[in-house]
Amino acid sequence: MNEKIRAEEVRLVGDNVEIGIYSRQQALDIADELGSDLVEISPNATPPVCKVMDYKKFVYEQKKREKALKAKASKVVVKEIRFGPNTDDHDYQFKKKHAEKFLKDGAKLKAYVFFKGRSIIYKDQGEILLLRLAQELEDYGKVEQMPRLEGKRMTMFIAPKKK
């Protein structure tokens, strides 16, 4: 920027500027007349390309744009629902209603069956339970990861359907 530009000749571009190749000093004088800064935008070109612009205003607008993009970016919320391998039908229906609500709200769902003690021998029942849940929630979301046993947990992820 400005005095820190090392090249002797620069290609000048920008608003209210006649595009062309100038010496560094001429380019600095032109930028000074317009009350702007001379900013090197392509240092590897021959000769380097410089633009006449208000650098502080440019940086401010860039930060503003980044902030707006960051605000638009949606944060993924993951809600968890825990079952046992022998979860009763009433408890299952109750938790399924919560799962529907979570998916309608746009959150991802992590459903898992927790095996404690010797209940690990019922891992087939746990898998059946999770697959049944996935089938019944088909209208609200799609399975992102099929049931998988990790230690004492069998986990499955369901992502909400786009509206």
Secondary structure, DSSP 4 states (H G I P E B T S, - for coil): -GGG---SEEEEEETTS--EEEEHHHHHHHHHHTT-EEEEEETTSSSPEEEEE-HHHHHHHHHHHHHHHHHHSPPPPEEEEEE-TT--HHHHHHHHHHHHHHHHTT-EEEEEEE--GGGGGGHHHHHHHHHHHHHHTTTTEEEEEEEEEETTEEEEEEEEPP-
